Amino acid sequence: MASSSRAAEGPNSHNQQQQQQQHESIKNKQEEGHNQHHTSDSVSKAIAQYTTDARLHAVFEQSGNSFDYSQSIKTNTTQSLPQQQITAYLTKIQRGGHIQPFGCMIAVDESTFRILAFSQNATDMLAVVTPQSVPSLDNPDFFRIGADVRSLFMQSSLLLLEKAFAAREITLFNPIWVHSRNSGKPFYAILHRIDIGIMIDLEPARTEDPALSIAGAVQSQKLAIRAISRLQSLPGGDIKVLCDTVVDCVRHLTGYDRVMVYKFHEDEHGEVLAESKRPDLEPYIGLHYPATDIPQASRFLFKQNRVRMIVDCNAKPVPVILDKKLAQPLCLVGSTLRAPHGCHAQYMANMGSKASLAMAVIINGNDEEAVTGRNSTRLWGLVVCHHTSPRSIAFPLRYACEFLMQAFGLQLNMELQLASQLSEKRVLKTQTLLCDMLLRDSPIGIVTQSPSIMNLVKCDGAALYYQGKYYQLGVTPTESQINDIIEWLLNFHGDSTGLSTDSLGDAGYPGAISLGDAVCGMAVAYITKKDYLFWFRSHTAKEIKWGGAKHHPEDKDDGQRMHPRSSFQAFLEVVKSQSLPWENPEMDAIHSLQLILRDSFKDAEGNNSKAIVNTQLKKLELQGMDELSSVTREMVRLIETATAPIFAVDTDGRVNGWNAKAAELIGLSVEEAMGKSLVNDLVFKEYEEVVDKLLYRALIGEEEKNVEIKLRTFGSEQHKKAVFVVVNACSSKDYRNDIVGVCFVGQDITSQKIVMDKFVHMEGDYKAIVHSPNPLIPPIFASDENTNCLEWNAAMEKLTGWARDDMIGKMLVGEVFGSFCRLKSPDAMTKFMIVLHNAIGGRDTEKIPFSFYDRNGKCVQVLLTVNKRVNMDGHIIGAFCFLQIVSPELLQVLQVQSQPENKWLAKIKELPYICHEIKNPLSGIRFTSSLLDATELTEDQKQFLETSAACEKQILKIVKDADLERIEDGSLEFDKADFFLGSVINAVVSQVMLLLRERGLQLIRDIPEEIKEVSLYGDQARIQQVLADFLFNMVQYAPSTQGWVEIHVRPIFKQMSETITNVRVEFRMACPGDGLPPELIQDMFHSSQWMTQEGLGLSMCRKILKLMGGEVQYIRESERCYFLVILELPLSGNSSKGVD
């Protein structure tokens, strides 16, 4: 585990590509300034860990039985390793060439079903003959490279395999129940795509299991529903209880001897947070482990393949036999059978564990990536199962565990957000009190009174150095030592605004040894060049607690064995001179206090500090009041003109706000409504308790969304009629942030409610309502008990753009919503899966927010209601799903509420983005114009004019992107139409021709002529923008001496159905040499606070490409580098591009 320190700057071939991605991230990424340290610190630590992991791997490979684990992790982590050694390490992990013997593997060509590779045990396991066993026969069905894989299985299995091969997302069909043609034995076939075709993992299945596997993943999901319901029923606010519950659930599901929740800390080391085990086993709870125990390469694999089972660590691995034409070993990243690495196998054996099951716990990424609108995720930790004897659990059960982990990740994410919010509130409260002290007292009040700066973050000591005097709290250096530290800071970190480190020794402070274990970590904020704030932490070891009652960290252990106990001792050795790391929220709190104090300390000598602080706070207050007034005026305008009912009440529940739409629906004018009691006068009796609870929670700051209420109506014609409204309850606050009432933003659903109630409760034929053209019928779809789409009404066709015939029979989870109607995040998929299975299990769900993209790429936001579907006998046979469109007024109000928080950052980005992005299409227009000047009006001229027009359209698109939030939050709309691929290529190439000439570069086009006439359906201008930006940057940074740039285009045609054909187009843009600078790649893939205009443009283009369903990778090889852009689009002329 490497220590960390950071100085804050002043204010001023797909699977091969995965390996390459890992290697490039090691080579390219750099630490950014203060505004980017959150992301860059974690990236830098992870990258440094790759080198440590590779070195440890090399030592293990060379030392064999003499391997000394405790000494190996103490090796120098600052020395770099040769590129070849890291590449070899990653290749060994991902393409090891061996599988576990509990199953067999076959790799086949996707289009021809021809066998490209197979594991050595496949012939025995499938009981098939080989050419060697019967050399005299020339049988085409022999198991050999080049044979047709379909010859190995029964006819019933072939239909399932062929259906899966034709699917857009092949993994949705896992597991497929197949039988060997020769032996009749059943197998689970688990399929996934790799760079050369499709890999089939075959695991023996019990003959009594077919019912479990026939419906594939769906039945697996049902296994996890009970455990998920238990997680959802837990009270919030306690992560420990959540982790304890999940280990109990997993152990009950799987039967392993030990189940643990293992968390990765910010500095990459791990900790066991929860454990459920057999009583006689040694406890591991509370243990911490070095980052090397679970290498970064393995963590990368867990994000690709989230469940990893090792059946027997002592079993001899089975080699994979390859077609000699293949250039490299198979990528086994996605295989369920991948053999364990020798180092890990020894670790398991030493701890007495023969079998394991490890499952990834994935949560949302960090805050900075969330601001950019990326659907980023990160590996929070693992749920790890151990067994003392060999153990295998069937794939459906493993899939159920993966589903449970998705639900656990969702729940955990909510708990972490809640904990973060509580921490922020505590920090804000402390900061407010500290500022109040500054108003009433001199600055020394923040160290002499309570609360003090020690209450701001967790620390063992804190200090203020102000006007040459030293004020101490808790465990701190002496005054002479602090003077020495200040001198060191000025000499080595004088240009920064602060420093944080968990090891003063590792940070380079020469006097660290004299401080001892008492002061290891330090965070310092410069207020002025003479005034400083300090926080100190002691060494980590005193914070670590051994979980077992009969063990102690000082117990002796055989350090040469790779074992949890020796690993723990090694961790304590590493952290002896280190403190706990300073976490990002803590540094944010310190930085925030630093900014508050900095202005108040300016020119403090000879001035009254209290007056200075008071003046600064008054300025901030006036500025805040101006902004508040502006927002208030906008809110009032929206409320008065909204076409949705909006009303407000005071703390007594009496109406004090009432817009025109509310007056129209209820029949009361503003004057008549004012002062009425919402609960007693306006709500039907059966809803009084619901509204009373809603009011109570909102008045204590707990706002609720999408609550249905039933309101009375007034007037002779409307007497006794009801209005159903779905409302969001928002706490109304005054300028002091005190809650003074509740505002309700509603949506009238009366018509839909009446129809839905009749529909849900009717006992006759429902199809007449489902397929009625009546505009009052809401969008409705239905599922059978296996979550396959059974109904898709006209309103759904209109809402999504997808025809009924395209959807019927497809899986709702992953296929309908996932492949066809793209969801905004993996979390949305998991939530949808849960509510669908809940309904099939008898638990209805009312009006949860649900967002997806229609066929044209437009974001659709709805409220989803899922009800059980029963037959005449009352048995549940599926689910009915109703969608209600979210009111535009509600969306507008929410946008206005959030606008002051993020509008300035967006505005700062807009101008440089537009200025940079407009250069490329303008260059293309200038170039084509110069060509027109030199030619007559010929067919070529017409082509030039067409290219010029395409570039002009591209400019218009970019200019319209002034609101970058639409790109970042995924709501960007696409203008789709038919276009020729050749037109796009011509327009893209034209935009770099001038630069190619200026730099003397040669353009190499590897583009088959026939594909230029291929007609596709999509947003031509957006595709041009993305490809042109990637190509322009490649030309910009290609070496000019005898340089070249290559553009290679490769289409792959995929028959999706009888009427739909998609084209997967790969664009490769390459140049020799080192290619793009590391900071551009950092900006493109990892930064939210971009450093360069080019980096911002690349980042935005990457997001646009992602919204179109594509992806881009930047790959650097030994002598060249290239962008690989992959985009899948439908062919023009498909029978159903959309529904009018």
Secondary structure, DSSP 8 states (H G I E B T S, - for coil): ----EEEE-----HHHHHHHHHHHHHHH-----GGGHHHHHHHHHHHHHHHHHHHHHHHHHHHGGG--HHHHTTS-SSS---HHHHHHHHHHHH--SEE-TTSEEEEE-TTT-BEEEEETTHHHHHT---TTTSTT---TTSSSTTSBGGGGB-HHHHHHHHHHHTSSSGGGG-SEEEEBTTT--EEEEEEEEETTEEEEEEEE--TT-HHHHHTTHHHHHHHHHHHHHHHHTS-SS-HHHHHHHHHHHHHHHH--SEEEEEEE-TTS-EEEEEEEE-TTS---TT-EE-GGGS-HHHHHHHHHS-EEEES-TTS--EEEEE-TT-SS----TT-TTB---HHHHHHHHHTT--EEEEEEEEEE--HHHHHTT---EEEEEEEEEEESS-----HHHHHHHHHHHHHHHHHHHHHHHHHHHHHHHHHHHHHHHHHHHHHHS-TTHHHHSSS-GGGTS--SEEEEEETTEEEEEES---HHHHHHHHHHHHHHSTTSSEEEES-TTTTT-TTHHHHTTTS-EEEEEESSSS-EEEEEE--GGGG-----TT--TTS---TTS--HHHHHHHHHHHTTT------HHHHHHHHHHHHHHHHHHTT-TTS-HHHHHHHHHHHHHHHHHHHHHHHHHHHHHHHHH-SS-EEEEETTSBEEEE-HHHHHHHS--HHHHTT-BIIIIIB-GGGHHHHHHHHHHHHTT----SEEEEEE--STTTTT-EEEEEEEEEEEE-TTS-EEEEEEEEEE-HHHHHHHHHHHH--S--HHHHT---TTS--EEEEETT-BEEEE-HHHHHHHS--HHHHTTSBTBTTTBTTTB-BS-HHHHHHHHHHHHHHHTT--EEEEEEEEE-TTS-EEEEEEEEEEEE-TTS-EEEEEEEEEE--HHHHHHHHHHHHHHHHHHHHHHHHHHHHHHTHHHHHHHHHHHHHHHTS-SSHHHHHHHHHHHHHHHHHHHHHGGG-THHHHTT------EEEEHHHHHHHHHHHHHHHHHHHT-EEEEE--GGGGG-EEEE-HHHHHHHHHHHHHHHHHTS-STT-EEEEEEEEEEEE-SSS-EEEEEEEEEEEESS-S-HHHHHHHHT-SS-SSHHHHHHHHHHHHHHHTT-EEEEEE-SSEEEEEEEEEEEBTT-S-S---
